[in-house]
Amino acid sequence: MSEQPFKVSVPDADLDLLHQKLDLVRFPDELEEAGWEYGTPLADVKRLVAHWKDGFDWRKAEAEINELPQFTRDIEVDGFGALNIHYIHQKSTVENAVPLLFVHGWPGHFLEARKIIPLLTSASPEHPSFHVVALSLPGFGFSEGPKKKDFSIKQYPEVANKLMLALGYDEYVTQGGDWGFIISKAMAHMYGHKHVKAWHTNCPVGQPPSPSKNPFRFLLFMVTPWSAEERAGIMRTQAFRKEGSGYMQLQSTRPQTLGYNLADSPAGLLAWIYEKLVTWTDNYPWTDDEVLTWISVYWFSRDGPAASLRIYKELLKLGPEVMASGAQYSTVPLGLSYFPKELFCLPRAWSQSIGNVVHESVHEHGGHFAAFERPDDLANDVRAMFGKGGPAYGVVPGKNGYA
C-alpha cells in the first residue's frame, strides 16, 4: 500500500468500554507512608483514574494529535511480510533541510517527538533545519506489529531504513534514545555511510575501554579519576539496576503474561507506565492531561499495549551485549547528549566504545525522555552537531539545512 494520510479516530465503542472498565476498577491496599518506595502511589493512581473517567477529554487530545501530519504505508520486512507503519512526516520550509529520523523507545511512542518537531523544522539563518520523520515502531502506537517470533535487531532497523527510502530520503541522519539508541546504532552499522550519514543519541550506553582493542584509552581511563558528576551517575545507574529494572526482567522473559494485565486493566496500564514517566524524568511537571494522553495512546494502540513489550523479549534474548552496544562499532559520525537523570549514567570515557563520537553535550537537568522534557536543549545539541561549524555539517550531500 502506498502512503495514506492518517488521523487518530478512536471508535465511540472503545471509549465507552474504557469508561466501563474505569467504573469497575478495584484498587489494591497500600502501606502507610509507602511513597514511591513500593511503586506507584495509590493516591496518584486514584486521582488519575478519576480524571481519566470524568475529566479527561480524549476527543480534545485526539484533535491535537491530529494537528500533526500523520501517514501510514506498508513496509515489506524480509521473512515477515508487509507491516502497515504509522509515522509523522513534518517537512521544513527549507528545501535543503536535513532529513532526520526520530526513533522512540519504551514506554514512549511517536508523541515523544511532538515538542521537538517544531524546533527542528523551524527555518533560521542561525541554525540548520530538518525534515523530521517520527515513526511508530512496529507494535507501538498505530503501527502494525509482527505476527511471528524473532522480529529483532535486524528487523526494526530494516523497517526504519525502508521507510526513509520510501519517503525519498536515500541519505539521512537519526536521533533516538532508549530502544531508539539501540536501533539507531544498528542502523549505523547496517546502513552507515550509504544511507545513514550520522546519528545522535541522548541515551549513550557504552562499555569500559578495552585493553586489547585500545590500550592507550584503557590506560588513560585507569589513571583518570572520575568527576563528581560521573560518580553520581554511577550511583544512579547502580540504584536503577537494583531497584528500578524489574520491569525489564518481566518484559524480557514473560511479556505475554504481563500483557493480560496491561490489555485488560486501564488502571494497571496507567500505574505501570506512570511510574516510569515520573521516576525516569528530572522532576518534570507532568500535567494529568499529558499523562493520560500518553497512556491513552497505549490503551488505544492498534495491536494493544502488550505488543510493545515484545521488543524486550526479542532483543534481550540475544544477550546483554545488545543493551550495552546494540551492534558492532560504526565509523558513522555520532553525537551524544548527556542528561543527569538518564537511567544509565556511565563515565564519558565509556562512550567512545559506542561509535565515532564527534560531538558531545553535557546538561545540568533532564532525564530519560529528553525530547519531551528538555526539547530546547536536545534540539540545540542536534543543531550544533549539524549546523555551520559543527562536526557533521553538510554530512548529507546537498542537504545542509540552510536556505
Secondary structure as GFF3:
##gff-version 3
##sequence-region A 1 403
A	DSSP	beta_strand	4	6	.	.	.	ID=ss1
A	DSSP	alpha_helix	12	23	.	.	.	ID=ss2
A	DSSP	alpha_helix	42	54	.	.	.	ID=ss3
A	DSSP	alpha_helix	58	65	.	.	.	ID=ss4
A	DSSP	beta_strand	70	77	.	.	.	ID=ss5
A	DSSP	beta_strand	81	90	.	.	.	ID=ss6
A	DSSP	beta_strand	98	103	.	.	.	ID=ss7
A	DSSP	three_ten_helix	110	113	.	.	.	ID=ss8
A	DSSP	alpha_helix	116	121	.	.	.	ID=ss9
A	DSSP	beta_strand	130	135	.	.	.	ID=ss10
A	DSSP	alpha_helix	155	166	.	.	.	ID=ss11
A	DSSP	beta_strand	172	176	.	.	.	ID=ss12
A	DSSP	alpha_helix	179	191	.	.	.	ID=ss13
A	DSSP	beta_strand	196	201	.	.	.	ID=ss14
A	DSSP	alpha_helix	215	223	.	.	.	ID=ss15
A	DSSP	alpha_helix	228	239	.	.	.	ID=ss16
A	DSSP	pi_helix	240	244	.	.	.	ID=ss17
A	DSSP	alpha_helix	246	253	.	.	.	ID=ss18
A	DSSP	alpha_helix	255	264	.	.	.	ID=ss19
A	DSSP	alpha_helix	266	279	.	.	.	ID=ss20
A	DSSP	alpha_helix	288	299	.	.	.	ID=ss21
A	DSSP	three_ten_helix	305	309	.	.	.	ID=ss22
A	DSSP	alpha_helix	310	316	.	.	.	ID=ss23
A	DSSP	alpha_helix	320	325	.	.	.	ID=ss24
A	DSSP	beta_strand	330	338	.	.	.	ID=ss25
A	DSSP	three_ten_helix	348	353	.	.	.	ID=ss26
A	DSSP	beta_strand	355	362	.	.	.	ID=ss27
A	DSSP	alpha_helix	370	373	.	.	.	ID=ss28
A	DSSP	alpha_helix	375	386	.	.	.	ID=ss29
###
